Amino acid sequence: MSSRLPPSRELSWAKPLSIDLILKVLNVTFLHPFVAWMVPLCMRAQAMSWTATAMQVSISYASLLTALYFLGVLNRQIAYSKPRKVDFSEEVIVVTGGASGLGLLIAEVYGMRGATVAVLDVKDLEAGEARGVSVYNCDVGDKDQVAKVALEIERDLGTPTILINNAAIVNGKPLLDLSTDEIDRTFRVNVLSHFYTIKAFLPGMIRAKTGTIVTISSVLGQLGASSLSDYTASKAGITALHKSLTAELIDNPEIKTILVSPGQLSTPLFDGVKTPNSFLAPLLEPVDVAKEVIAAIDSGSSAVLAMPLYARWIDWMNVLPVGVQSIVRKLAGVDSAMKGFVGRSVREKESLI
């Protein structure tokens, strides 16, 4: 893969300011309970009275942040139950579409940390080779190939305990320009592969009474977008699949599920796509998404990861009046973003979100 980015993405360091960066700074300063409690403590150190207005306001603010923090912990406990213990010397991780892009980043990190990693892809690793990573040539859209490779992984590496469904392709064409073969291929790779891999690896996790299933979806699965009918429909499908699977696993709390719904990533799969707004909808770097996914897996808990900030609130779009939704879509440029789409060749489209 060429290391040179399209002109629109060059010098991205020169324009790093975004609402997500501002929020990140606030979360470790003014919105952090520990920092908030430092204010009344400093006031008290200066002999300010407990009844002073400034003291009362600062204590109330710190108390509110502390209450919200513990309510968040309680919320996660109720939703996801007790975390499982993650021991990388014992974990066998399967990453679909892990030969390049986001999947490769995750596979390389876990390989270097001592986990046993199996990558399922139709091509070799883009990096040539990676420590602790085994590559199995497999078209995940073919149920027979998935079943065969599952047996090989069980024999060679052991029972998989972490499944990361990352493989996806995109055509980037209007619906009437798509061939039926392209539509079939999109749904085999983007949707049916999840059914095939879960059917192949989930029974072993249940027997071992431990496991994590990660679904790499997209915010477009909730939005829809012009020239992405097959892609967005497939992402909506796996989001629904993930939620249904999570409900079915309620009697198996030791099996954790993680849903990842990112915005636009700076990967070659979407080369030429115009980012609607770099401040409100910044382009995501695969390494940043990989860090969030890895942290969620490491925690041993279930999670729903949506990034950047707007992706966490995208469900509210459906609450707005349809006229307002239309205006928001036009202002955001959701349906015109694909006009400059370049993408990759059919062989190169595999393995990236």
C-alpha positions as CSV (number, residue, x, y, z in Angstrom):
1,M,0.0,0.0,0.0
2,S,1.4,3.4,-0.9
3,S,2.4,5.5,2.1
4,R,1.3,8.7,0.3
5,L,-2.1,10.0,1.2
6,P,-4.4,11.8,-1.2
7,P,-3.9,15.6,-1.3
8,S,-6.9,16.2,0.9
9,R,-5.4,14.2,3.7
10,E,-1.8,15.5,3.5
11,L,-0.7,17.7,6.4
12,S,-3.5,16.5,8.6
13,W,-1.4,17.5,11.6
14,A,-1.8,21.1,10.5
15,K,-5.5,21.1,11.3
16,P,-6.0,18.9,14.4
17,L,-8.6,21.0,16.1
18,S,-11.9,19.2,16.4
19,I,-14.8,18.9,18.8
20,D,-13.5,15.5,19.8
21,L,-10.1,17.0,20.8
22,I,-11.8,19.7,22.8
23,L,-14.0,17.1,24.6
24,K,-10.9,14.9,25.3
25,V,-9.2,17.8,27.0
26,L,-12.3,18.7,29.0
27,N,-12.6,15.1,30.2
28,V,-9.2,15.2,31.8
29,T,-9.6,18.7,33.2
30,F,-12.9,20.5,34.0
31,L,-15.1,17.4,33.6
32,H,-12.9,15.1,35.7
33,P,-14.1,14.5,39.3
34,F,-10.5,14.5,40.7
35,V,-9.7,17.8,39.2
36,A,-13.1,19.3,40.3
37,W,-12.4,18.3,43.9
38,M,-9.0,20.1,43.8
39,V,-10.8,23.4,43.5
40,P,-12.6,23.4,46.9
41,L,-9.5,21.8,48.6
42,C,-7.4,24.7,47.3
43,M,-10.0,27.2,48.5
44,R,-10.1,25.6,51.9
45,A,-6.3,25.7,52.0
46,Q,-6.6,29.5,51.7
47,A,-8.9,29.4,54.8
48,M,-12.1,30.2,52.8
49,S,-15.2,29.5,54.8
50,W,-17.2,26.4,54.0
51,T,-20.3,28.6,53.7
52,A,-18.8,30.9,51.1
53,T,-20.7,30.9,47.8
54,A,-17.7,30.0,45.7
55,M,-16.9,27.1,48.1
56,Q,-20.5,25.8,47.9
57,V,-20.6,26.0,44.1
58,S,-17.3,24.2,43.7
59,I,-18.4,21.4,46.1
60,S,-21.7,21.0,44.3
61,Y,-20.0,20.8,41.0
62,A,-17.5,18.3,42.2
63,S,-20.2,16.3,43.8
64,L,-22.3,16.3,40.6
65,L,-19.3,15.0,38.5
66,T,-18.5,12.3,41.1
67,A,-22.2,11.2,41.2
68,L,-22.2,11.0,37.4
69,Y,-19.0,9.0,37.4
70,F,-20.3,6.4,39.8
71,L,-23.7,6.2,38.0
72,G,-21.7,5.5,34.8
73,V,-19.9,2.6,36.6
74,L,-23.2,1.3,37.8
75,N,-24.8,1.6,34.4
76,R,-22.0,-0.5,32.8
77,Q,-22.2,-3.0,35.6
78,I,-26.0,-3.5,35.1
79,A,-25.6,-3.6,31.3
80,Y,-22.6,-5.8,30.9
81,S,-22.2,-7.7,34.2
82,K,-18.9,-8.7,35.7
83,P,-15.9,-8.5,33.3
84,R,-14.1,-11.6,32.3
85,K,-10.4,-12.2,33.0
86,V,-8.3,-11.7,29.8
87,D,-5.0,-13.6,29.8
88,F,-3.1,-13.1,26.6
89,S,-0.9,-16.2,27.1
90,E,-4.2,-18.2,26.9
91,E,-6.1,-16.2,24.3
92,V,-6.5,-17.3,20.7
93,I,-7.7,-14.4,18.6
94,V,-9.3,-14.6,15.1
95,V,-9.3,-11.5,13.0
96,T,-11.2,-11.5,9.7
97,G,-9.8,-9.2,7.0
98,G,-6.6,-8.8,9.1
99,A,-4.1,-8.6,6.2
100,S,-4.1,-4.8,6.2
101,G,-5.7,-1.7,7.6
102,L,-7.5,-1.7,11.0
103,G,-7.5,-5.5,11.2
104,L,-3.7,-5.7,10.7
105,L,-3.1,-3.1,13.4
106,I,-5.1,-5.1,15.9
107,A,-3.5,-8.4,14.9
108,E,0.0,-7.0,15.2
109,V,-0.5,-5.5,18.6
110,Y,-1.9,-8.7,20.1
111,G,0.8,-10.7,18.4
112,M,3.5,-8.6,20.0
113,R,1.8,-8.9,23.4
114,G,2.0,-12.7,23.4
115,A,-1.4,-13.7,22.2
116,T,-1.9,-16.3,19.5
117,V,-3.5,-14.6,16.5
118,A,-5.1,-16.1,13.4
119,V,-5.8,-13.8,10.4
120,L,-8.4,-14.9,7.9
121,D,-8.0,-13.1,4.5
122,V,-7.7,-13.8,0.8
123,K,-4.2,-12.2,0.7
124,D,-1.0,-12.2,2.6
125,L,-0.2,-9.7,5.4
126,E,0.6,-6.3,4.0
127,A,3.5,-6.0,6.4
128,G,4.9,-9.3,5.1
129,E,4.9,-11.0,8.5
130,A,4.1,-10.2,12.1
131,R,5.2,-11.8,15.3
132,G,2.6,-14.2,16.7
133,V,0.3,-13.9,13.7
134,S,-0.6,-16.8,11.5
135,V,-2.4,-16.2,8.2
136,Y,-5.1,-18.5,6.9
137,N,-6.1,-18.0,3.3
138,C,-9.9,-17.8,3.5
139,D,-12.7,-16.1,1.7
140,V,-14.9,-15.4,4.8
141,G,-17.9,-15.0,2.4
142,D,-17.7,-18.7,1.7
143,K,-19.2,-20.9,4.4
144,D,-17.3,-24.0,3.4
145,Q,-13.9,-22.2,3.6
146,V,-14.8,-20.8,7.0
147,A,-15.8,-24.2,8.3
148,K,-12.6,-25.7,7.0
149,V,-10.3,-23.0,8.4
150,A,-12.1,-23.2,11.8
151,L,-11.0,-26.8,12.1
152,E,-7.4,-25.9,11.1
153,I,-7.2,-23.2,13.7
154,E,-8.6,-25.5,16.4
155,R,-6.0,-28.1,15.5
156,D,-3.0,-25.7,15.1
157,L,-3.6,-23.0,17.7
158,G,-6.4,-24.1,20.0
159,T,-9.9,-23.0,20.7
160,P,-10.4,-19.3,19.7
161,T,-11.6,-17.1,22.6
162,I,-11.7,-13.7,20.8
163,L,-13.4,-13.2,17.4
164,I,-13.0,-9.8,15.6
165,N,-15.2,-9.6,12.5
166,N,-13.6,-6.9,10.6
167,A,-13.6,-7.9,6.9
168,A,-15.6,-5.7,4.6
169,I,-15.8,-4.5,1.0
170,V,-17.3,-1.4,-0.6
171,N,-18.3,-0.7,-4.2
172,G,-19.2,2.9,-4.0
173,K,-21.8,2.9,-6.8
174,P,-25.4,4.1,-7.2
175,L,-27.8,1.2,-6.8
176,L,-28.7,0.9,-10.5
177,D,-25.0,0.8,-11.4
178,L,-24.4,-2.2,-9.1
179,S,-24.4,-5.6,-10.7
180,T,-26.2,-8.4,-8.9
181,D,-22.9,-10.1,-8.5
182,E,-21.5,-7.1,-6.7
183,I,-24.5,-6.9,-4.4
184,D,-24.2,-10.6,-3.6
185,R,-20.5,-10.3,-2.9
186,T,-21.0,-7.4,-0.6
187,F,-23.5,-9.2,1.5
188,R,-21.5,-12.4,1.6
189,V,-18.4,-10.7,2.9
190,N,-20.0,-7.9,5.0
191,V,-22.9,-9.8,6.5
192,L,-23.0,-13.6,6.0
193,S,-19.4,-13.9,7.0
194,H,-20.4,-12.8,10.5
195,F,-23.0,-15.6,10.7
196,Y,-20.4,-18.1,9.4
197,T,-17.6,-17.2,11.8
198,I,-19.9,-16.9,14.8
199,K,-21.4,-20.3,14.1
200,A,-17.9,-21.7,13.7
201,F,-16.3,-20.2,16.8
202,L,-19.0,-19.3,19.4
203,P,-19.7,-23.0,20.4
204,G,-16.0,-23.3,21.5
205,M,-16.3,-20.1,23.6
206,I,-19.4,-21.4,25.3
207,R,-17.7,-24.7,26.1
208,A,-14.6,-22.8,27.4
209,K,-16.9,-20.4,29.3
210,T,-15.0,-17.4,28.1
211,G,-14.8,-15.3,25.0
212,T,-15.3,-11.9,23.3
213,I,-17.0,-11.2,19.9
214,V,-16.2,-7.9,18.2
215,T,-18.3,-6.5,15.4
216,I,-16.8,-3.8,13.3
217,S,-19.8,-1.9,11.9
218,S,-20.1,1.7,10.8
219,V,-22.1,4.8,11.6
220,L,-23.3,4.7,8.0
221,G,-25.4,1.6,9.0
222,Q,-27.6,4.1,10.9
223,L,-27.4,7.0,8.5
224,G,-27.5,5.5,5.0
225,A,-25.8,7.4,2.2
226,S,-26.0,7.9,-1.5
227,S,-23.9,5.5,-3.6
228,L,-23.5,3.2,-0.6
229,S,-26.8,1.4,-0.6
230,D,-25.2,-2.1,-0.4
231,Y,-22.5,-1.1,2.1
232,T,-24.8,0.8,4.4
233,A,-27.5,-2.0,4.3
234,S,-24.8,-4.5,5.2
235,K,-23.6,-2.5,8.1
236,A,-27.1,-2.0,9.4
237,G,-27.5,-5.8,9.1
238,I,-24.5,-6.6,11.2
239,T,-25.4,-4.0,13.8
240,A,-28.8,-5.7,14.2
241,L,-27.1,-9.1,14.2
242,H,-24.8,-8.0,17.0
243,K,-27.7,-6.7,19.2
244,S,-29.7,-9.9,18.7
245,L,-26.6,-12.0,19.5
246,T,-26.0,-10.0,22.7
247,A,-29.5,-10.7,23.8
248,E,-29.2,-14.4,23.0
249,L,-26.0,-14.6,25.1
250,I,-27.7,-13.2,28.3
251,D,-27.5,-16.7,29.8
252,N,-23.8,-16.8,29.0
253,P,-22.5,-13.7,30.7
254,E,-18.9,-14.9,30.4
255,I,-19.1,-14.3,26.6
256,K,-18.7,-10.5,26.0
257,T,-19.7,-8.6,22.9
258,I,-18.3,-5.3,21.5
259,L,-20.0,-3.3,18.8
260,V,-17.8,-0.7,17.0
261,S,-19.5,2.0,14.9
262,P,-16.8,4.4,13.6
263,G,-17.2,7.3,11.3
264,Q,-15.0,7.7,8.2
265,L,-11.6,6.1,8.5
266,S,-8.5,7.3,6.6
267,T,-8.0,4.0,4.9
268,P,-7.6,3.4,1.1
269,L,-11.0,1.7,1.0
270,F,-12.6,5.2,1.0
271,D,-10.0,7.1,-0.9
272,G,-11.5,10.2,-2.5
273,V,-14.4,10.5,-0.1
274,K,-14.8,14.0,1.1
275,T,-15.0,14.4,4.9
276,P,-18.2,16.5,5.5
277,N,-16.7,18.6,8.3
278,S,-13.3,18.2,9.8
279,F,-14.3,20.0,13.1
280,L,-17.6,18.2,13.8
281,A,-16.8,15.0,11.9
282,P,-13.1,14.5,11.9
283,L,-11.4,11.8,9.8
284,L,-10.5,8.9,12.0
285,E,-7.0,7.3,12.0
286,P,-7.1,3.5,12.1
287,V,-4.6,3.5,14.9
288,D,-7.0,5.5,17.1
289,V,-9.8,3.2,16.4
290,A,-7.5,0.2,17.1
291,K,-6.6,1.6,20.5
292,E,-10.2,1.9,21.5
293,V,-11.0,-1.6,20.3
294,I,-8.0,-3.1,22.1
295,A,-8.8,-1.2,25.3
296,A,-12.3,-2.6,25.3
297,I,-11.2,-6.1,24.7
298,D,-8.5,-5.8,27.4
299,S,-11.1,-4.6,29.9
300,G,-12.9,-8.0,29.6
301,S,-16.2,-6.3,29.4
302,S,-18.8,-5.8,26.7
303,A,-19.0,-2.3,25.1
304,V,-20.5,-0.2,22.4
305,L,-17.9,2.1,20.8
306,A,-19.0,5.0,18.6
307,M,-16.5,7.5,17.4
308,P,-16.1,10.4,16.7
309,L,-18.4,12.3,19.0
310,Y,-21.3,12.7,16.5
311,A,-21.5,8.9,16.1
312,R,-22.5,8.6,19.7
313,W,-25.6,10.8,19.1
314,I,-26.5,9.7,15.6
315,D,-29.6,7.9,16.8
316,W,-31.2,11.2,17.7
317,M,-31.4,11.9,13.9
318,N,-34.4,9.6,13.8
319,V,-36.1,11.7,16.4
320,L,-35.9,14.9,14.4
321,P,-38.7,15.9,12.0
322,V,-38.0,14.6,8.5
323,G,-37.7,18.1,7.1
324,V,-35.0,18.9,9.7
325,Q,-33.3,15.6,8.9
326,S,-33.1,16.5,5.2
327,I,-31.6,19.9,6.0
328,V,-29.0,18.3,8.4
329,R,-28.0,15.7,5.7
330,K,-27.6,18.5,3.1
331,L,-25.5,20.6,5.5
332,A,-23.4,17.6,6.5
333,G,-22.8,16.5,2.9
334,V,-23.6,12.9,3.7
335,D,-25.1,12.2,0.3
336,S,-22.5,14.1,-1.8
337,A,-19.4,12.8,-0.1
338,M,-19.0,9.9,-2.5
339,K,-18.7,12.0,-5.6
340,G,-14.9,11.9,-5.6
341,F,-14.7,8.3,-4.5
342,V,-11.7,6.4,-5.8
343,G,-11.5,3.4,-3.5
344,R,-9.4,0.3,-4.3
345,S,-9.5,-2.4,-6.9
346,V,-11.7,-5.4,-6.3
347,R,-8.8,-7.5,-5.1
348,E,-7.6,-4.7,-2.7
349,K,-11.0,-3.9,-1.2
350,E,-10.9,-6.9,1.1
351,S,-9.7,-6.6,4.7
352,L,-10.5,-3.0,5.4
353,I,-13.5,-1.3,7.2
